[in-house]
Amino acid sequence: MTTLTEHAAEQLIAANAFAPAPPGFVGAAVDVPAPQVRGRHALRHGFLKPGSPRSAIVSGPPSPGLAVCLARMTDDLRAARPLIAPPGDRFSPEAGIRVGLEAGLEGGGILGLARRWRLAHRLAPVLAAAFANAPAAGLRSIRQAGRKNLPVVPPGDPRQAWLAYAMSTPTPAGVSLRDRFRAGDAPTATELADHLDALRPPVAARGHLELDVADAQPGDGWRLPIAVAAALLDDPRAAAQAEIATDHLASEPGLWERAARAALTDPVLAAAARDCFLAAYAALARQGAARSLRDAVADYTERYVLRARTPADDILDHLTARP
């Protein structure tokens, strides 16, 4: 296969980073316990494919709105049951929930691409803290621990920020694309595509925005990160409220490490989470979201967010209560 020049790779990454579009379509992918899934299996709407050695991924298609997205994911998760582990099996620590939202439009405005990119990054550690559910020694989310050195908002405009991240992040072999080019080991277009697909930052540019911040949740709790993220980014009033609630976070030191270790016991993250969850609930009510979904968001807000707790704290409480 023909290898790429460094300049050609940079052009491909920047050109494919965003496909500007107004908010509306919502997509999701949910990790499920499934240690023996092989190959890709078509489901009613999306597909099931292998993930980590202990999990698989149920990936839904882009859907016209939150309600359709959640309905399709419910269908597909039900259809995947014969292929995955029995209910009650613990999620692997790396399991999570990813949300796909439109990139937004070029230009300004609360739903513009640049503002959505910045808001998504500021929301990311808040949602990571609020949905922490993978505790380990000294951590409430082992998934987020590897992000401790990330800035809250990467510098530069969205395309240049994504380009810098994609070129500098090491591959599984420990070498970045930039290093490969400088060493004369230029990748092919297929290798570049594989590298971009394997990147798992909190916010990725995949034509659309992909948020990968929430740990796996028990039962039908997978719906909540999708609903809250979509409400805060796609509802103009909620997005404006979320901007106010998170504006100061870009300059907070060590915020990703604090999200992984302290989660909502960190007062800065807890205050932002309270404002954001209340804004998300109000947006869902304005949009006429199903009562069951609104009640689930309200229950989660009451049980965890308003009490500066997360599901990880339930697990830690159970462990410390053992004789």
Secondary structure, DSSP 8 states (H G I E B T S, - for coil): --B--HHHHHHHHHHHSB--B-S-EEEEEEEEE-TT--S-EE-SSSEEEE-STTEEEEE---EESHHHHHHHHHHHHHHHGGGS--TT----TT-EEEEEE--BBSSSSTTBHHHHHHHHHHHHHHHHHHT--B-BTTBSBHHHHTTTT--SS-SS-HHHHHHHHHHHSB-TTS-BHHHHHHTT---BHHHHHHHHHH---SEEESBSEEEEEEE--SGGGGHHHHHHHHHHHHSHHHHHHHHHHHGGGGG-TTHHHHHHHTGGGSHHHHHHHHHHHHHHHHHHHHTT--HHHHHHHHHHHHHTGGGT--HHHHHHHHHHH--
